[in-house]
Amino acid sequence: MNNTVSDLLNSQIQKEMYSAYLYLQMANFYTEKGLEGFANWFYIQAQEERDHAMLFRTYLLNNNEKVRLLPVDAPKGSYADAAAPLKEALDHERFVTSSINTIYEAAAGIKDYRTLEFLNWFVKEQGEEEKNTGDLIQKYELFAGDARGLYLLDQELKGRMYSAPDLVLE
């Protein structure tokens, strides 16, 4: 594997772990606000991001590449209001999409087809992540102005269940 691609994949592990920390902090924020459904939504997001980091790790190991665990910064701990984490999450997902695209571009440039095939799953996944977060923002904007609407949305989000990624690497 090309050193540049390997470095980018290692860096992505750090970004995915930061994403898990960020979403766990957002879950904590919503728990403190009594919005357990929103907390659940972000807790599941944190689990998914952790799993993404593990997929990058496994991919590197399967290709006899050294895994370098880089430091992960702590996310900020407070937000102005209940909408702020939602908007930050969408911005963050766009950042992650950009990072995946950078790796894809590097792998395409050297015709690393195996890495491109691996990254195809993440390209699709990022589309889903951005859509899901955007949909949540839209629902929040529609219903959060009414206490009953916010309550019902929070109840809906409590029902979200974790499911492991469908990308399996051995």
Residue pairs with C-beta under 8 A, 6 or more apart in sequence:
1 63
1 65
1 112
1 115
2 106
2 107
2 110
2 112
4 106
4 110
5 103
5 106
5 107
5 110
5 112
5 115
6 60
6 65
6 66
8 102
8 103
8 106
9 56
9 59
9 60
9 65
9 103
9 115
10 56
10 60
10 67
10 68
10 70
11 70
11 99
12 53
12 56
12 99
12 100
12 103
13 53
13 56
13 57
13 60
13 67
13 69
13 70
14 69
14 70
14 71
14 72
15 96
15 99
16 49
16 50
16 52
16 53
16 56
16 96
17 49
17 50
17 53
17 72
18 72
18 73
18 75
19 45
19 46
19 49
19 52
19 92
19 96
20 46
20 47
20 49
20 50
20 53
21 46
21 72
21 73
21 74
21 75
22 75
22 88
22 89
22 92
23 42
23 43
23 45
23 46
23 49
23 89
24 42
24 43
24 46
25 74
25 75
25 76
25 77
26 42
26 45
26 79
26 85
26 88
26 89
27 38
27 39
27 40
27 41
27 42
27 43
27 45
27 46
28 39
29 77
29 78
29 79
29 85
30 36
30 38
30 39
30 42
30 82
30 85
31 39
33 82
35 82
35 150
35 154
36 154
36 158
37 153
37 154
37 155
37 156
37 157
37 158
37 159
37 160
38 82
38 154
38 157
40 157
40 158
40 160
41 136
41 157
41 160
42 85
42 89
44 160
44 161
44 162
45 89
47 162
48 162
48 165
51 164
51 165
52 122
52 125
52 165
55 165
55 167
55 169
57 67
58 169
59 115
59 118
59 169
60 66
60 67
61 67
62 169
62 170
63 114
79 85
79 88
82 140
82 144
83 137
83 140
83 141
83 144
86 133
86 136
86 137
86 140
87 137
89 133
90 130
90 133
90 134
90 137
93 126
93 129
93 130
93 133
94 130
96 126
96 129
97 126
97 127
97 129
97 130
100 119
100 122
100 123
100 126
101 123
103 115
103 119
104 116
104 119
104 123
107 115
107 116
107 119
108 116
121 165
121 167
125 165
136 157
139 153
140 153
142 149
143 149
143 150
143 152
143 153
144 150
144 153
